[in-house]
Amino acid sequence: MFRKSANVFVVIALVAVTGGHWALLQTVAWTNMFATNLRSSSFEAAVTKTFDGRHPCGLCKAISSGKQAEKKTELPATLKQLEFVSARPVFVFTPPQDFCLLGGRVFVAPLLSSPPPVPPPRSLHG
């Protein structure tokens, strides 16, 4: 359920980002214009009048002005090229303030108190 709703959300986001909402509205406008023109003229004349661009409907005009307003509000692309500065990390070793050297003592792990079992346990043969 979550995966399906996430996929639907991604598709809606992609449509919105790529301007698909304008295409959807334009399709609705053309369908409405075609249906209106078909009532008063032949099929060929209705198709011609719908798609010739000389007879826009109110929704087509609103879509056109919306697209123009959207283009005007876009931010100008001032960044032409990304420049990466090569900054080498600087490593500075500073010992802690309370550092003390242990005087020559060697710490050895204590010897095992018993040898390993012979033969190995059955749980290891698995």
C-alpha positions in Angstrom: 0.0 0.0 0.0 2.8 2.4 1.0 4.8 1.6 -2.1 1.9 2.2 -4.4 1.1 5.5 -2.9 4.7 6.5 -3.0 4.8 5.6 -6.7 1.7 7.7 -7.3 3.3 10.6 -5.5 6.5 10.4 -7.5 4.5 10.4 -10.8 2.5 13.4 -9.7 5.7 15.2 -8.7 7.3 14.5 -12.0 4.3 15.7 -13.9 4.3 18.9 -11.9 8.0 19.5 -12.2 8.1 18.9 -16.0 5.1 21.2 -16.7 2.8 18.3 -17.4 -0.1 20.2 -15.7 -0.1 22.6 -18.6 -0.3 19.8 -21.1 -3.2 18.2 -19.2 -5.0 21.6 -19.1 -4.4 22.1 -22.8 -5.8 18.7 -23.5 -8.9 19.5 -21.6 -9.2 22.8 -23.4 -8.8 21.2 -26.9 -11.3 18.5 -26.0 -13.8 21.1 -24.9 -13.2 23.3 -28.0 -13.5 20.3 -30.3 -16.8 19.2 -28.7 -18.1 22.8 -29.0 -17.0 23.2 -32.6 -18.4 19.8 -33.6 -21.9 20.9 -32.6 -21.9 23.6 -35.2 -19.7 22.3 -38.0 -18.4 19.1 -39.7 -15.7 16.9 -38.2 -13.0 18.2 -40.5 -13.9 21.8 -39.9 -14.1 21.2 -36.1 -10.6 19.7 -36.1 -9.2 22.5 -38.2 -10.8 25.3 -36.1 -9.7 23.6 -32.9 -6.0 23.3 -33.8 -5.3 26.2 -36.2 -4.4 28.6 -33.3 -6.6 31.5 -34.6 -9.6 30.6 -32.5 -8.4 30.1 -28.9 -10.9 29.6 -26.2 -10.9 31.3 -22.8 -9.1 28.3 -21.2 -6.4 28.4 -24.0 -5.8 32.1 -23.3 -5.5 31.4 -19.5 -3.1 28.6 -20.1 -0.9 30.8 -22.4 -0.8 33.6 -19.9 -0.1 31.1 -17.1 2.9 29.7 -19.0 4.2 33.2 -19.7 3.9 34.2 -16.0 5.7 31.0 -15.0 8.6 31.8 -17.4 8.9 35.3 -16.0 9.1 34.1 -12.4 11.9 31.7 -13.0 15.2 32.6 -11.3 17.9 33.6 -13.7 20.7 31.1 -14.1 23.7 33.1 -12.9 25.8 30.1 -12.1 27.4 29.0 -15.4 29.9 26.4 -14.2 30.5 24.8 -10.9 34.0 25.4 -9.6 35.5 23.1 -7.1 38.4 24.3 -5.1 41.1 21.7 -4.4 41.5 22.0 -0.6 43.8 19.5 1.0 42.9 18.5 4.5 45.5 19.7 7.0 46.3 17.2 9.7 47.9 18.6 12.9 48.9 16.1 15.6 48.5 17.5 19.0 49.0 15.1 21.9 46.7 15.4 24.9 47.7 17.7 27.8 47.8 14.8 30.3 49.8 12.4 28.2 52.2 10.2 30.2 54.6 7.5 29.1 54.3 4.2 30.9 57.7 3.2 32.1 58.8 0.1 30.4 56.2 -2.3 31.7 55.1 -4.9 29.3 51.5 -6.1 29.6 51.0 -9.7 28.5 47.7 -11.4 28.3 47.3 -14.1 31.0 47.9 -17.6 29.8 44.9 -19.8 29.3 44.1 -21.7 32.4 43.2 -24.9 30.5 44.0 -26.3 27.1 41.3 -26.4 24.4 39.0 -29.4 24.4 40.0 -32.4 22.3 38.2 -33.4 20.1 36.4 -30.1 19.2 32.8 -29.8 20.4 30.1 -31.2 18.2 28.4 -27.8 17.8 31.3 -26.6 15.7 31.1 -29.5 13.2 27.6 -28.3 12.3 
